[in-house]
Amino acid sequence: MSRQALALRAMLLRVQAARAKREADTTALDQAAWTEHCAIGLMAQAFAAPPADLAAEPAGVAAVDEPAAAAASAAKAEPNALVYPARAALISGLADPPSATLATAIAAGVDTIPRELAVSAEV
């Protein structure tokens, strides 16, 4: 058991050293993040179209509240916008104009991240 414990410890140290080396290179981290982003996008596209039998809304299901859905979407995007502000500014510049509800929320100052992105995109 002692030999096995020493072997496992040595393997752990090798894995940790490889991770530290990988995390020291910011270019590699950005490439890994971009690869993950692309993979998530491809998976989302694959699952975007529900099967025909699930496409119809079941009886008794309420319609989605648009402001709540927009707020939930903004909450999910906010951590990524903080980590990658340049990418977020580019995406917000390429995106369709916001809906009237979202534009009102941004103008009212409900969320600071979209306003900061709009200002950085103008610069």
Secondary structure, DSSP 8 states (H G I E B T S, - for coil): -HHHHHHHHHHHHHHHHHHHHHHH-HHHHHHHHHHHHHHHHHHHHHTTS--HHHHS--TT-----HHHHHHHHHHHHHHHHHH-HHHHHHHHHHS----HHHHHHHHHTS-HHHHHHHHHHH-
